[in-house]
């Protein structure tokens, strides 16, 4: 039997090569594609992303990829959204107006507060390495974070953040200016990382490996 | 306070890692792939590749080096040197880079900053500034790897660059570059006080203490290290441990 592939969805933005290389490094057989057939036949799917929410969703729509992605998650095929790809998983985003997302995890995407909890202005985007901690006890067991430890640092670059309706969909948090920001969200077989696991050194590779081994 | 970033800077000429003094007198160090991999394994936070002669000849050799690096280096990579168009940026991101550093072409056409930021996001658009002191608390912008003067004031240019969409500034002191005398703290402070975006200080890192000084006194968000690593005078892991012991917040590994 030919081993099934992990499809990385290519909709024309940013550095997809590193996502591919990261998964390959973790032993995956990877296909980078924008063809709905390739994506529907994959055993797992990764939705990367950099850039603006509305442009990204439009690109997915133009390529006819929205229906296939929804179909996959109905069939419980593991899906990992990275950065903007994670934000697509929610119902919609307030980035430049309101734009609809995939609606796989109830909630929305909002701007990171530009004041710290102490009322000081803070730099946005949130760029750099930040420490992950559990949203609640045992949240990481059996998940894509099962190989990680609290305090592991991951690499973030974003101006907007996911706000799931249901706190039980939050898996990992980071603190930025005193605010809790959802770093990893999950619902059934749908996972999202706000940071870039493919750019987070050994910490990120552990997460990719856990996803590959799911 | 956010984590201060420890960045390895690799200046490249053709296929070689090189190092100069004041961006001149370039000396061959070795194979950039080998050094980048070593720094990744030592726990560096980011890597910057600069093609030192690209703007002179109008080309960039780094695509292949970065593509190769993306196989086993999993930290953010910035590429600079000879980037002139939005298409150049698309190509280099496809090769595995996360950000581009633009100097000469941005000075010639500041709207390029806006074009890159709109298409790829401002987080991707690093404005590279080569600064040479010309008076008391005054610095002039140079281009073409420190070869050409522009008449622009560094503080004014940094502010304009950020207005145009730059998401980060890579600030190289030509006076300190390769000298091991420590970063130009007043230059770094002048810029970090003038703009809201992160500032990467580059040029002059001689000992681990220098990184603490540029963070706490200069207000830098990140420090670029070259000579100190290339000549194996310190390892990234030792610098990180020392910085943490001195009270600087850095990524824990």
Contacts between the chains, C-beta under 8 A, distances in Angstrom:
chain1	res1	chain2	res2	distance
A	13	B	120	7.7
A	14	B	93	5.9
A	14	B	120	7.0
A	15	B	93	4.9
A	15	B	94	7.3
A	15	B	96	6.0
A	15	B	97	6.5
A	15	B	98	5.6
A	16	B	94	7.8
A	17	B	67	7.2
A	17	B	70	5.5
A	17	B	94	6.5
A	17	B	95	6.7
A	17	B	96	4.5
A	18	B	70	5.3
A	18	B	74	7.2
A	18	B	96	5.2
A	18	B	98	7.6
A	21	B	70	4.9
A	21	B	71	5.5
A	21	B	72	7.9
A	21	B	74	7.9
A	21	B	96	7.2
A	22	B	74	5.9
A	25	B	71	7.5
A	25	B	72	6.7
A	25	B	74	7.4
A	50	B	120	7.1
A	50	B	121	6.2
A	50	B	124	7.4
A	51	B	120	6.7
A	51	B	121	5.5
A	52	B	121	7.5
A	121	B	196	8.0
A	123	B	2	7.9
A	123	B	196	6.0
A	123	B	197	7.0
A	123	B	198	6.8
A	125	B	122	7.5
A	125	B	123	5.3
A	125	B	167	6.9
A	127	B	123	6.1
A	127	B	167	7.6
A	127	B	168	7.3
A	127	B	198	6.1
A	128	B	2	5.6
A	128	B	3	5.6
A	128	B	5	5.9
A	128	B	45	7.8
A	128	B	198	7.7
A	128	B	221	7.5
A	129	B	3	4.8
A	129	B	5	7.0
A	129	B	45	6.1
A	129	B	251	4.1
A	130	B	2	7.4
A	130	B	3	6.9
A	131	B	252	7.1
A	151	B	252	6.2
A	153	B	3	7.1
A	153	B	251	4.5
A	153	B	252	6.2
A	153	B	253	7.8
A	155	B	75	7.1
A	155	B	76	6.1
A	157	B	98	7.8
A	157	B	123	4.7
A	176	B	2	7.8
A	196	B	76	7.7
A	196	B	98	8.0
A	198	B	74	6.0
A	199	B	74	6.1
A	199	B	75	5.9
A	199	B	76	5.0
A	199	B	98	6.5
A	200	B	74	7.0
A	200	B	75	7.7
A	201	B	40	7.4
A	201	B	43	7.3
A	201	B	74	5.5
A	201	B	75	5.6
A	201	B	253	8.0
A	202	B	74	7.9
A	204	B	74	6.2
A	205	B	74	6.1
